[in-house]
Amino acid sequence: MSSTGQESGENPAGKPGSLTLFQSLTYSVGTLGANLITQTIVLWAIYYYAPAEERGLFIYAPIAALGFAMAFGRIIDSIAGPLVGYWSDKTKSKCGRRIPFVLFGSLPLVLFFVALWYPPVAQKSMINVLYFALILGAFFFFYTIVIAPYLSLLPEITESKDERINLVTYRAYFLVLGLFMAFLGSGILIQEFGFKIMGIIMGITALISFYISIAFIKETPHSKAKEIDLSFTQCLIYSFKNKPFLYYLCCIGFFWLGFNIALVSIPYMVVVIMKSTEEWVGYSSGILLLVSVLFFPLVNFLARKYGKKIVFLGAMFLLSIILPLVLLIGKIPLSTPFYQGLLYAAIIGIPVAGLLLLPYAILADIIDYDGKRTGLRREAMYMGVQGLITKGATAFASVIATQILSKFGNTFDKPFGIYLCGPVAALLTLIGFIIFLHYPFRE
């Protein structure tokens, strides 16, 4: 860390307004790496191992088996979440409770990400399925080691609501930049250099972003509130007794379940329904994200004026209406399926702006409520429990999506499975919306 004071970003964080703009931006860079590698996997991993047959690409594994392999990796990730959270909350070191995890976990995380794009058998084989499952399990374990403590810094280094909304806005911009690079950049790199080189370039980029995120911040000094004397089981019980957290958790679980079903179907939608190339998987996703970025200032303004709850609810409801419109692509006489698909992606970007921006600000409020209720600061445990649900939902989404695609079709001759993913995702998102209506905090 630098020692030149405020100008270098070495300003002790933790009091309202204590973060400099430089510190806020460098901390937020970590969000780029986190989303870059995970969304590259969500978007491309299953397609890489089992592409659409008409593309003439090499098939490494049967698609139905890959869904269960992806689920295995996510289950490992889910189990690790609360355990890593408890470990981080109990950690005592000169660097703090969070930073050491990012420092030492980032390199193995990136190495396992790169390894995913190097299957051991050059033919369709269950050995590749096993490899896929084991590498994903290791990747997601280290992802939790790095990201749960990183995210746990947010409520610790911000206290005022305005500063918190500003910081999650900065993070949302880097999140979208990471998604741009995952969706748009990965497609370009794959087209030019192939999947293997793409994996190396994305991995190095993520590693740099993780180290930048912890280089210029300090954790708040040790305090009695950080003395966690509860057992792991007691910490879990206390978390689940927090009713606002339960409403948030159930809502976000259904949202991620639906949203990831839609994400898995994107490459097939672009190639089969829009009749385009893999490169346009990135471009269409980039359009979605660009629209989201344009709506970030509006979401920020509305959240400040009307509260985070109502804006988040509005975003979920709007997304549940838009997702089934995939059924219309190629079925209406206006324009071509290609341009209809691009318009569909752009419209989805409107509600996604709120769904990218607000969740962690909402969770930070819930953690503050818990701190006042119990007198303890257990940020990492809450992040870990959230990870248990969201990653479990992502695992289940992989199984649902691959089974839909396998059973109902993902080819030019039989594309109904691709169309069906949209309505299924919408129904799950709507369930999340209904649950979040009971969330008690307006702001």
Secondary structure, 3 states (H helix, E strand, C coil): CCCCHHHHCCCCCCCCCCCCHHHHHHHHHHHHHHHHHHHHHHHHHHHHHCCCHHHCCCCCCCHHHHHHHHHHHHHHHHHHHHHHHHHHHHCCCCCCCCHHHHHHHHHHHHHHHHHCCCCCCCCCCHHHHHHHHHHHHHHHHHHHHHHHHHHHHHHHHCCCHHHHHHHHHHHHHHHHHHHHHHHHHHHHHHHHHCHHHHHHHHHHHHHHHHHHHHHCCCCCCCCHHHCCCCCHHHHHHHHHCCHHHHHHHHHHHHHHHHHHHHHHHHHHHHHHHCCCCCHHHHHHHHHHHHHHHHHHHHHHHHHHHHCHHHHHHHHHHHHHHHHHHHHHCCCCCCCCHHHHHHHHHHHHHHHHHHHHHCHHHHHHHHHHHHHHHHCCCCHHHHHHHHHHHHHHHHHHHHHHHHHHHHHHCCCCCCCHHHHHHHHHHHHHHHHHHHHHCCCCCCC
